[in-house]
Amino acid sequence: VAMHTTATFQNRGPQLLSDIIYSKSGNVLYFVAFSPQTGWGCSDDGKKCWHTFDGSQDIMFAHQVNGKYGNKDASGNLVWPVLRFHHILTWLRFEIIAENDEVSRTWGKLLDISISSRNQAEIDLSTAYDETVPDGNITFTGDVIDMPLYHNDKNNDTPFPGSKAYEIPYDQAHEAAYVLCAPVTAYEYNPENSTERFEEYVLAIKAENREQTVPIDLKISDTQYFSGTTMGKQFTIRLIFKMGDNITVAARLEDWKTGGVIEGTFDEI
């Protein structure tokens, strides 16, 4: 039985659903939750759900909780089931700058930027969720596609740069685009004892006068490379355009910025 309801995530505290669910004859109710509301498929046995995404929207999952009407703690206070949502994609935010005005003119305006990513998340609801291994029962299938980047301004959710070409700034870096893509497992690179690099993502960049494929090796800081799953992580990536076909990439790990109101789908099993 699926229902749609609204919950807020601003206060980091308990929130009541906008709809009340009554258990039948005092039975225990079991809940899982997904966001966004629409776009989910589910297997006939209810053990798997999946969502095909395009890079513009976050996907969240809250693993199974249960509750029974009238449940109370030792002090007699009512106890409600708490759904804890987890981001299951990787959020990449892009800053863009050219070394100088000559470089900006040489490259010309940006016409297209895309990233290689799988486009479907599948959640196995029959497997116990382990918060210490957040991707333990979530796999990413579907096609590997050239997923577009999206505008990071009032044109949010529209492909970047869209029908209007984007002039590469040279005075200061502009945070221009973002994408929410499938996570990957990153391997740390230590230049002191290894010559092998592991690029987590690949960008395809097309400008008026240049086309370039750019590998991205994620970092925690200027000197330390990121390792582990990128699920639920946010990175800011600065693309520095230089002369010739050279683009320097600087990536840094940041805290995921909290949102406001989210529409969730809650399933009674």
C-alpha positions in Angstrom: 0.0 0.0 0.0 1.7 3.2 -1.1 0.9 6.7 0.1 2.3 10.1 -0.7 3.1 12.6 2.1 5.1 15.6 2.9 7.9 15.9 5.5 10.3 18.7 6.3 14.0 18.1 7.0 15.1 21.6 8.1 15.1 21.1 11.9 16.9 17.7 12.1 14.2 16.7 14.5 11.1 14.4 14.5 8.5 15.3 12.0 4.9 14.1 11.8 3.6 12.9 8.4 0.9 15.0 6.8 -1.4 11.9 6.8 -2.2 9.6 9.7 -1.9 5.8 9.3 -3.9 3.6 11.6 -2.8 0.0 12.1 -5.3 -2.7 11.7 -6.3 -4.6 14.9 -3.1 -3.4 16.6 -0.8 -5.1 14.0 2.7 -4.0 13.6 3.3 -1.8 10.5 6.4 -1.9 8.5 7.6 1.1 6.5 10.2 1.9 3.9 10.4 5.3 2.2 11.7 6.7 -1.1 12.1 10.2 -2.5 11.1 11.6 -5.0 7.5 10.6 -5.1 7.3 9.4 -8.7 9.4 7.4 -11.1 9.8 4.2 -9.0 9.2 0.7 -10.2 8.7 -2.3 -7.9 9.0 -6.0 -8.4 5.8 -8.1 -8.0 7.1 -9.6 -4.8 7.9 -6.2 -3.3 11.5 -7.1 -2.7 13.1 -4.7 -5.1 12.5 -1.1 -6.2 14.3 0.9 -8.8 14.4 4.4 -10.2 15.8 5.8 -13.5 17.4 9.2 -13.0 18.6 11.9 -15.4 21.1 13.8 -13.1 18.9 16.7 -12.2 17.2 15.4 -9.0 18.3 13.8 -5.7 17.2 10.3 -4.7 16.8 9.3 -1.1 16.0 6.1 0.6 14.9 5.3 4.2 15.4 1.7 5.2 12.7 -0.4 7.0 11.3 0.6 10.3 8.3 -0.7 12.2 5.8 0.6 14.7 2.6 -0.3 16.5 -0.2 2.0 17.6 0.2 2.9 21.3 3.8 1.9 21.6 5.4 3.6 24.6 8.8 3.8 26.2 9.6 3.0 29.9 8.4 6.5 30.9 5.1 6.1 29.1 5.8 8.4 26.2 4.5 7.4 22.8 7.2 5.9 20.5 7.0 6.6 16.8 8.9 4.9 14.0 11.6 7.2 12.7 12.5 7.1 9.0 16.1 8.1 8.3 16.7 9.2 4.8 20.0 8.6 3.0 21.3 10.2 -0.2 22.2 7.5 -2.6 23.7 9.5 -5.4 26.9 11.6 -5.7 26.5 15.4 -6.0 29.1 17.1 -8.2 29.1 20.9 -8.3 31.2 22.6 -11.0 33.1 25.9 -10.9 34.4 27.2 -14.2 37.2 29.7 -14.9 39.7 30.5 -17.6 43.3 31.5 -16.8 42.8 34.8 -18.6 40.7 36.6 -21.2 42.9 35.2 -24.1 42.2 31.7 -23.0 38.5 32.4 -22.8 38.5 33.7 -26.4 40.6 30.8 -27.6 38.2 28.2 -26.3 35.1 30.1 -27.2 31.8 29.6 -25.4 30.9 26.3 -23.9 28.3 24.4 -25.9 28.0 21.2 -23.9 29.3 19.3 -20.8 28.3 15.7 -19.9 29.5 13.0 -17.6 29.6 9.2 -18.0 27.2 7.6 -15.5 24.8 4.8 -15.0 21.2 6.0 -14.8 19.3 3.5 -12.7 19.4 2.8 -8.9 18.1 -0.6 -7.6 17.3 -1.2 -3.9 17.1 -4.7 -2.5 14.5 -4.4 0.3 15.0 -8.1 1.3 18.5 -7.3 2.6 19.1 -5.7 6.0 20.4 -2.2 5.6 23.7 -1.5 7.2 24.5 2.1 7.8 28.2 1.4 8.0 28.1 0.1 4.4 25.6 2.5 2.9 25.7 0.9 -0.6 25.4 -2.7 0.7 21.9 -3.3 -0.7 21.9 -0.6 -3.4 23.2 -1.3 -6.9 23.4 1.0 -10.0 22.4 -0.6 -13.2 20.8 0.7 -16.4 22.8 2.2 -19.2 26.1 4.1 -19.0 25.0 7.3 -20.6 26.4 10.8 -21.3 24.4 12.5 -18.5 24.1 16.3 -19.0 25.1 18.8 -16.3 22.4 21.2 -15.1 22.3 25.0 -14.4 23.1 25.9 -10.8 20.9 29.1 -10.7 17.3 30.1 -11.3 17.4 27.8 -14.4 17.9 24.8 -12.1 16.9 21.5 -13.6 17.5 22.7 -17.1 20.5 21.3 -19.0 23.7 23.3 -19.0 24.4 25.4 -20.9 21.2 24.7 -22.9 20.3 26.7 -26.0 22.4 29.6 -24.9 26.2 29.1 -25.0 28.1 29.9 -21.8 31.0 32.3 -21.9 33.9 31.0 -19.9 34.7 33.6 -17.1 38.3 34.7 -16.4 37.9 37.2 -13.6 36.8 34.7 -10.9 35.4 31.1 -10.8 31.7 30.9 -11.2 29.7 28.0 -9.8 27.8 27.2 -12.9 26.5 23.7 -13.0 25.8 20.5 -11.1 24.9 16.8 -11.6 23.6 14.1 -9.3 25.1 10.9 -10.7 25.7 7.3 -9.8 28.3 6.8 -7.1 31.6 5.0 -7.7 34.3 3.5 -5.5 37.3 5.7 -5.4 40.9 4.5 -4.8 43.4 6.7 -3.0 46.4 7.8 -5.1 49.6 8.4 -3.2 52.2 9.9 -5.5 55.0 8.9 -3.1 54.6 5.2 -3.7 52.4 4.8 -6.8 52.3 6.0 -10.4 48.9 4.7 -11.1 45.9 7.1 -11.1 42.3 6.1 -10.7 39.9 8.6 -12.3 36.4 8.3 -10.8 34.5 10.2 -13.5 35.1 11.4 -17.0 33.7 14.7 -18.4 33.1 15.4 -22.1 33.5 19.1 -22.8 32.6 20.8 -26.0 33.3 24.5 -26.7 33.1 26.6 -29.9 36.7 26.0 -30.8 37.8 23.0 -28.7 36.5 19.6 -27.6 38.1 17.8 -24.7 37.7 14.7 -22.5 38.6 15.4 -18.9 39.2 12.7 -16.2 38.3 13.6 -12.6 40.3 12.2 -9.7 38.5 13.2 -6.5 40.2 14.7 -3.5 39.5 15.5 0.1 41.9 18.4 0.1 44.7 19.8 -2.1 47.1 17.1 -1.0 44.9 14.1 0.0 42.9 11.9 -2.5 39.5 10.6 -1.7 39.0 6.8 -1.2 35.8 4.8 -0.6 32.3 5.0 -1.9 31.1 8.4 -3.2 27.5 7.6 -2.3 26.0 10.5 -0.3 29.0 12.7 -0.8 29.3 16.2 -2.3 32.3 17.4 -4.3 33.0 20.8 -5.7 35.1 20.6 -8.9 36.9 23.6 -10.4 37.5 23.4 -14.2 40.4 25.7 -15.1 40.7 26.3 -18.8 44.2 26.9 -20.2 45.8 27.3 -23.5 45.7 24.5 -26.1 43.5 21.6 -25.0 44.5 21.8 -21.4 41.9 21.8 -18.6 43.1 21.5 -15.0 40.8 19.9 -12.5 40.7 20.7 -8.8 38.2 18.7 -6.7 37.4 19.0 -3.0 35.0 17.1 -0.7 32.4 19.2 1.1 29.4 18.7 3.4 26.2 17.9 1.7 24.1 21.1 1.8 20.7 20.4 3.5 17.5 21.0 1.6 14.1 22.3 2.7 10.9 20.4 2.0 10.9 17.0 0.4 8.1 14.9 -1.1 8.5 11.3 -0.1 6.8 8.0 -0.9 6.0 5.8 2.1 5.1 2.2 1.7 3.2 0.1 4.1 4.3 -3.5 3.7 
